[in-house]
Amino acid sequence: MPGTGIHLLIAHALAPDASGMFFFGSYAPDFEQERVPKNRIHLRDEANRLEALTALRDSVDMEDDFARGWILHLFTDLLWDESLLAQYRYDYTSGDESREDWFFPYRAEIGLTTGYLYNSQPWMDDVHAKTRAAGIAALRTSLPVDMEKLLWWKERVHQKYTDRTMDVALHYYTMPMLNAFTERVTKAWREWD
């Protein structure tokens, strides 16, 4: 669960000239806000998440920009959860697996990180303009989307981008960490895709 800014960072690193549908697909799976269906969409309820993701990848048209972005999102989340999320949780709880008080501070960190990326990346205006212009009302996909929630999510992300604060600074996640993660994901994606 790295947040919209990080998903766009990864998508842009892989395909800077991609369509708005690809960029939208790269954060679209987070349209679901309820935990159980969100975990299902993200394949977190699967015993072998990579195997389930590979099966999903093989069942969709990877030439479709939206589907490609969606699969990239799930792939990114898988690697994030195993690395930078796990590291944050370990650092916050000092390795105490019984502690559950890390989640809300983590989400706050992700909010700061997204705000920072929205403000600091020179390509972000172009990506958001492309995403804003992407006509998703006629979207046809076999992916588990709820069109009403998807449209709401697209508008919500656009509004957060429009309302961003210009003085956001990074705290836990630094640009060297994010850049190293981006390199890891893009390399792994090219090998897996």
N, C-alpha and C positions, 0 to 999 in steps of 0.2 A: 504494500500500500504506500507507494512513494509520493502520490499527489500529482496533480495535473501538470505543474511546472516541470517536474522531473520526467514525466511521460513525454511531454513535448520536447524536452532536451534530447531524449533518446531518439525520438522520431525524426527530429531535425538532423541529428548527427548521421542517421542512416540515409535519409532522403530529403535534403534541404529544399529541393524543388518539387516535392510531392504535392498532391492535391489537398484541398481542404477536407475531403472525405477521409483521406488517410490520417491526417492530423486529428480529425474528430474521432475516428475509430480508435486512435491511440489513447484516448481518455474516456471513450464512451462506456466501457464496462462498469464504470463507477456511478452510472445513473441510478443504480439500485442503492437505496440508503439503509434498508433493513438488513441486519447482519446475516440471518440464515440464507435468504435468497442471494445476497451479495457473495457469501462464501460459496454457494453453489455455482454462480456465474464464474467466479474466479477459480473454480475447481479445487478449492481448499478442503472440500469434503471428500476428495478422492484419496485413496490409499497411496497411489503413485501419481502425483500431480503432473510430472513431466510426461508420463505415458498417456495420461488423459488429454493433456494439451496436444501431444503429437497426434493422437486420434482425431481431435477436434480440427487441428490444422489440416489434416488429410481429408476431412469431410467438407471443407469449405473451398470456395474458389479464391485461391490466394492471388489471383490477378485482380480481384475486386479490391479497390483501395480501402473501403470501410472494413471489410473482413481482414485484410492484411494488417491494418492498424489495430483492430481488436485483438488479433492473435499476438501482435507485438506487445500490447498492453499486458496480456496474461503472462507472456514470457518474461517481461520486465519485472512484473510483480513476483514471479517465482524466484528469480535471482535476487531481487531486493529482500524478500522475506528471509531468505537463507543467509544473507550477508549483512547489509546495513541496518535492516530492522532488528535482526538478532543481536547485532553489536550494540545498538542503542539500548535494547532491553537489558542486555547483560550489564552495560555500563550504568544504567539508571538504577538497577536493582542490586548492584554489586554481586551479580551472579546468583541471587536468591530466587530460584524458580517459583517459589510459593508466592512471591509478591505480584500483585496484579495492579499496582498503582502507577504503572509506567505508561498506560495507553493514552490517557488524556494529555499528559505532557508531550508524548510522542506526536500526537496529532497537532499540537501547537507548534512543534518544531517543523512539521511538514508544511503547515500554513506559512510559517516564516520563510521556509525554503522556496515555496511556490511564489510568494510575494517577491522575494529577492530575484528569482529567475525572471519573473514577469517584468521587473524593472531594469534588470542589468543586461539582458540578452538583446543585441541590436536587431536580430531577426524576428523577435517575438511579435512585433506589430504586424508584420507580413503574415505570419502563421495564423494569428488570431483573425486577421481580415479574411484569409482564405477559409478558415473554419466557419466564420460568421456567414460567408457567402455560400457555403455548402448547402445545397438544397436537400435536406434529409426527409422532407415530408413524403416523398415518393420512394423512400428506401425499401427495398425488398431484400430480405436476408433470412437465412435459416438460423442465424444466431439468436439467442434468447433475449430479444429486445421487447420492451414495452414502449411503443411509440410515444405515448403521452409523457412518460417519465423521461424518455430520451430527449424529446424536445425541451422539456423543463430543464434537464441537465445542461444541454447546450446553451440555453439562455442564462442559466445560473453561472456557468463558467465565464461566459462573455461578460456578464455583469461584474463578477469579481475582478476580471481583468480591467474593465473600464474604471472600476472604483479603487484600483490599487493605490497604495501609499508609496510615495517616492523615497522614503527614508528607511526602508526595511533592510536589516542587516542579518547575515547568517549567524547562527549560534553554534549548534552541534555539528550540523552537516556543513562542511566547507567546500569551496569550489574544487580544491584538489581531490577531495573524496568523491564528489559528484563527477568530475572528469574521469577519474580512474574507473568508477562504476560504469560510466557511459562507454568507455573503451572496452571494458569487459563484456557488457551486454552486446554491443555492436559486433564484436568478434564472435561471441557465442551464437548470436543470431545468424550471422553469415554461414557459420558451420552447420547450424541446425536447420535453417530454412532451405 
